[in-house]
């Protein structure tokens, strides 16, 4: 690899991470709005996933909610690298593929860790809610990636 190729890859990776964070924050906002409307309680699944992967067990509910938020933001930020990896895929195909990859990665993780039934066993409301929040994530992250890339001229 040439130095220019590495510089380009590093710049795209940084933009992807920033876009992933934007998407994760947008998804958090959509979840808070949905919970306010439906009365649904915040999920502890992100905290449980972190605990499972790290071999820890957080007992304090406030700390567990903080861990859920941190885990959600970290995972969403990292997924933004997928946008950088798909830099040559034209829109809207990139956003659609990113949505599918992000939703699949999240559901595979929680299912694989035994924290959730597979989506095929979810009720319609749960499935629609989860897909909707991930659509907000993917659209926000992809829009941020596009805009950041234009600003950075990468």
C-alpha positions in Angstrom: 0.0 0.0 0.0 1.2 3.5 -0.7 1.3 6.3 1.8 -1.6 8.0 -0.1 -3.7 4.9 0.1 -3.1 4.6 3.9 -3.8 8.2 4.4 -7.1 7.9 2.4 -8.1 4.8 4.4 -7.3 6.5 7.7 -9.3 9.6 6.7 -12.3 7.4 5.6 -12.1 5.4 8.9 -12.2 8.6 11.0 -15.2 9.9 9.0 -16.9 6.5 9.4 -16.4 6.5 13.1 -17.7 10.1 13.4 -20.7 9.2 11.2 -21.3 6.1 13.3 -21.4 8.2 16.5 -23.9 10.6 14.8 -26.1 7.7 13.9 -25.9 6.2 17.4 -26.9 9.6 18.9 -29.8 9.9 16.5 -30.9 6.4 17.3 -30.7 7.2 21.0 -32.9 10.2 20.4 -35.5 8.1 18.5 -35.5 5.5 21.2 -36.1 8.2 23.9 -38.9 9.7 21.9 -40.5 6.3 21.3 -40.2 5.3 25.0 -41.9 8.6 26.0 -44.8 7.8 23.6 -45.2 4.1 24.4 -44.1 4.0 28.0 -41.5 1.3 27.2 -38.7 1.1 29.7 -35.1 1.5 28.6 -33.4 -1.7 27.5 -30.6 -3.2 29.6 -29.5 -5.4 26.7 -26.5 -3.3 25.7 -25.2 -3.5 29.3 -25.9 -7.2 29.5 -23.9 -7.6 26.2 -20.9 -5.7 27.6 -21.1 -7.7 30.9 -21.2 -11.0 29.0 -18.3 -10.1 26.7 -16.1 -8.7 29.6 -17.1 -11.2 32.2 -18.4 -8.5 34.6 -21.7 -8.1 36.5 -22.9 -4.6 37.2 -25.4 -4.6 40.1 -26.2 -0.9 40.5 -29.2 0.0 38.2 -27.8 3.5 37.5 -24.4 2.1 36.6 -26.1 -0.5 34.4 -28.0 2.2 32.5 -24.8 4.2 32.0 -23.1 1.0 30.8 -26.0 0.4 28.4 -25.6 3.9 27.0 -21.9 3.6 26.7 -22.1 0.2 25.0 -24.7 1.4 22.6 -22.7 4.4 21.6 -19.5 2.5 21.3 -21.1 -0.2 19.1 -22.8 2.3 16.9 -19.6 4.3 16.5 -17.6 1.2 15.5 -20.3 0.2 13.0 -19.6 3.4 11.2 -16.5 1.8 9.8 -18.8 -0.1 7.6 -19.6 3.1 5.7 -15.9 3.7 5.1 -15.5 0.1 3.9 -18.4 0.6 1.4 -17.0 4.0 0.1 -17.3 2.9 -3.6 -20.9 1.7 -3.3 -23.2 4.3 -4.7 -26.2 5.8 -2.9 -28.8 4.7 -2.0 -27.4 1.2 -2.2 -24.7 2.0 0.4 -27.3 3.2 3.0 -29.5 0.2 2.3 -26.6 -2.2 2.7 -25.4 -0.4 5.8 -28.8 -0.6 7.4 -29.0 -4.4 6.7 -25.4 -4.9 8.0 -26.0 -2.7 11.2 -29.3 -4.4 12.0 -27.9 -7.8 11.3 -24.7 -7.2 13.4 -26.7 -6.0 16.4 -29.3 -8.8 16.3 -26.7 -11.4 15.7 -24.7 -10.2 18.7 -27.6 -10.2 21.2 -28.9 -13.5 19.8 -25.5 -15.1 19.8 -24.9 -14.0 23.4 -28.2 -15.5 24.4 -29.7 -12.1 25.4 -32.6 -12.3 22.9 -34.7 -14.6 20.9 -34.0 -14.3 17.2 -36.0 -11.7 15.4 -38.1 -14.4 13.8 -39.6 -14.9 17.2 -40.3 -11.3 18.0 -43.8 -9.9 17.9 -44.6 -7.4 15.1 -44.4 -4.4 17.4 -40.9 -5.3 18.7 -39.7 -6.0 15.2 -41.1 -2.8 13.7 -39.7 -0.7 16.6 -36.3 -2.2 16.3 -36.2 -1.9 12.5 -37.4 1.7 12.8 -34.7 2.7 15.2 -32.0 1.0 13.1 -33.4 2.8 10.0 -32.9 6.1 11.9 -29.4 5.0 12.8 -28.4 4.0 9.2 -29.9 7.0 7.5 -28.4 9.4 10.0 -25.0 7.8 9.9 -25.0 7.6 6.1 -26.0 11.2 5.8 -23.3 12.3 8.2 -20.7 10.2 6.3 -21.7 11.8 3.0 -21.6 15.3 4.5 -18.4 14.9 6.4 -16.8 13.3 3.3 -17.7 16.3 1.2 -16.5 18.8 3.9 -13.2 16.9 4.2 -12.9 16.4 0.5 -12.0 12.7 1.0 
